[in-house]
């Protein structure tokens, strides 16, 4: 797909689809597919290992925290960490945390794919074609453009701090967390300075969000864009209808014996 409107539409469909799925297996397949699409992009060189490490850290931390603080029933103990006070790692909480982390990973990887494969100016043109106000479109494209810069600055600050003292892993947990918060100060300061420079540049050039503008390269919605968007809309619509029917069945609002295979499919695979 080459048209930014099709990519934005697919991203929107993925946002709806992750809400319709509630199983670790389908969400894992979706997260793996979007992550693979993002990591195979040529512009992802140098970020693949960090992205993979971030995914593992997110899944592990979310599953662990939900497993330790799970307050619903049933509660199946996986590991008893302490008996007085009682600290138990519950299987239901681990599964719930894993599902939530997979939702986040799937959407993050899809957004990363859109950011890597779409130039900021084309993204603005696509948002404008979708009737998004120019100020909002420019703000979104600019923020997306600065995300890699902020990531590079954070890595540079961490490397500079490590060269001036002992590594982070030789510190205690509280000192580690305190230092992580401290490392954000120069990154935030640079981001504010960059935002101010951008605002001054726009004001100097006489920027006005409601002024008429001409598009140098008009958008072209090809057959590949139409096919990809139609496929995403079809899959998302089918998943939403199936989930809606199952919710009505679970709430005892509507039941049809002819939909029993659909209920079983949603309960088993979605």
N, C-alpha and C positions, 0 to 999 in steps of 0.2 A: 504494500500500500504506500502510495506517494502523497496522497492528499491529506493535509493535517486534519481536515474535518472527519475523515474516516477513522483516523487514529484516536481523535478525541471521542468519537462515538464508541469505538471499541473499548476505550478506557472507562467510559460511563457504564457500558454493559457489564464489564468486569466488576465494577463497584456494586452493581445490583446482584450479580451472580454470587459473589462471596457472601452476601446476606441470605441468599436462598439455600446455600450449602451449610450443613451443620455437622458433617462427618470429617474425621481426620484424613481418611483416604482420599475423597474427592478434592478436598482443599489442598492436600499434599500434592496431588497430581497437578492441580491448577497452579500452585506456587512453584512447582518444579518447572512447568512449561513457561511461565512468565520469567522466571529467573534465568532459564536457559536462553530465552530470546534476548534478554538484556545482556547477558554475559558474552554471547556470541557476536555482539556488535563490535566492529573494529575499534570504536572509540572507548571501549571498556578496558583496554589494555592498562595494566597497572592497578586496576580496581577489583579485579575478579577475586583475588585471595581475601582482600579486606571485606568485600561484600559477603563472601561465603562465611568468613569468621563472624561478621555481624549477624547473619541469619542464625548461625548456631548459638551465639550468645543470647539473642532475643528469644529463640525457642526454649533454650534451657532455663533462662531466668523467669520467663512467664510461666512455664510449666511448674517450676519449683515453687514460685510464690503462690500460685493458685492451689497447688497441692498441699502447701503448709497451712494456708488460711481458708481452706474450703469449709464452709459452714452449712452446706445443704445436706440432705439425705437422699440416697444412702451414702455411707462413707466406708469405703473398703481400704483398710490400712495396707500400704505398700512397705513402709519403713517406719519404725518407732524410734524417733531420735531422742526422746526424753519421756519419762513417765511422771515425774514430779518437778515442774509442771508438765502436763501432757503436750507433747509436740509430735504430731503424726503426719506423715506424708500420705495423702489419700489419692487413690487411683482416679476417682472421678474428677478431682481438682486438677490433676496432671493432664488428663485428657482435655478438660475444658481450657486450660491454659495453652495447650498445644494447638487447639482449634483456633483460639484467638490470635495466637502468634502467626499461624499459617495464613489467616485472613490478611493480617498486616503485611506479611512478606509478599503475598500475591499482588496486592495493590501497589506496594512500594516498587516491586520489580517491574510491574506494568508501567507505572509512572516514569521509572528510570528508562525504560525502553522508549517511551514517547519523547523524553528529554534528549536521549542520545540520537534518535533518528530524525528529529525535527529541529530545524534551525529556529532561533528565537523570532526572526522576522516572519517566517512562514507560520509559526504558531500564532502570532498576532493576527495575521491575515485570516487564518482559519477561525479564530475566535470572533473576529469581526463579521465573517460570513455567517456565523451562527447567531448573530444579533447580540453579541456581548458588547457592552459599552466599551469605548476605546480606552478609557482610563483603567478599567478593570483588566482588560486584555493586556495592556502595556505593563501593568503592575505584575500580573501573573507571569508573563514572559520574562520580565526583568528578574524577578525572584528566582525563576527556574534557571536563568543564566548564571546567577551568582552562587548557586548551590555548590557546584564543583570548586569554585574559588574558596568558599568557606571551608570545605573539606580539606583542601590543600593547605590552607593556613593553619587549621587545627593540627594537622600532621606535622607541619613545620614547627609549631610551638611546642608540641610534645617532644619532638626530636631535640630541639634546643634545650629544653628543660632537662632531658635525660643526660645530655652531654655535660651539664653543669653540676649534676649531683648523682646520687645513686639511683638505679632504675626503680620504676614504680613498684615492681613485684617484690622488692626488698623492704617495703614499708608495711605498716599495719593497715587493716581495713579502713579505720576511721581516717588515718592520715592519707590514705589513697583517695578516698572520696573527697576530702577537703582539697587536696591538690588538683583533682579533676575539675572541681568548681573554679579554683583559682586560674586554671589554664584557659578558661573561657573568657576571662577579662580582656586579654589582647585581641581575641577573635571578635568579640562584640564591639570593641573600640574600632577595629578596622572596618567592620560592617557599617557602623554608624558614620564613619568618615567617608566611606564609599557611597553610602546613600545620600549624604549631604553634597558630595561632589556631583553626583548624578542629578540631583534636584537643581543645583546651580547651573549645570550645563543645559538642562531643559529650559530653565527660565531665561538664560542668556540667548538661546535660539528662538525665543518667542513661542514656546510650546503652548498649545491650547487643545484640550481634549475633544472639543466639539467642532474643531475646524475641519472642513472637507478635505479628504485625502484621496489620491489616486494610487492604485495598486500597479506596480511596475510589471510584475509577473502574475497574471490572473491564475486562479486555481483551476485545475482540470480534474474532474471526478471520473476516473477511468473504470474499466470493467473490473479490474482487480480490487479497487477500492469498494465498488458496489458489492462484489461477491463477499469480501471479508466482512464488511459491515452487515450485510444481510445474514451471513452465517452467525455473527455474534448476536444480532438481534433475535434470530430464531432460537438459538440455544438458550439465551437469557429468558425469553418469553416462555419457552417450554418449562424451564426450571421454576420460574415464578408461578406459573399456573399450577404446576404439580405441588409446589410448596403451599400455595394458597388452598388447594383442595385438601391437603393433609391437615392444615391448620383448622379448617372448618370441621373436618372429621374429628380431630382431637378435642375441639371445643364443643362437640356434640351439636353443632349448628346445621350441618348437612352431611348426609351419608347416602351413598349409592352402592348397591352390591356390585354393579358393573365396574366400579372404580377400585375394587379390592386389589387387583394387581398393581394399580398405581400407588395405593397406600403402602403395599408391601415394598415396592421399589423405593419409594421415598424413605421409608423407615430403615431399609437395609443399606442403600447406596448414597443417600443424600443427608 
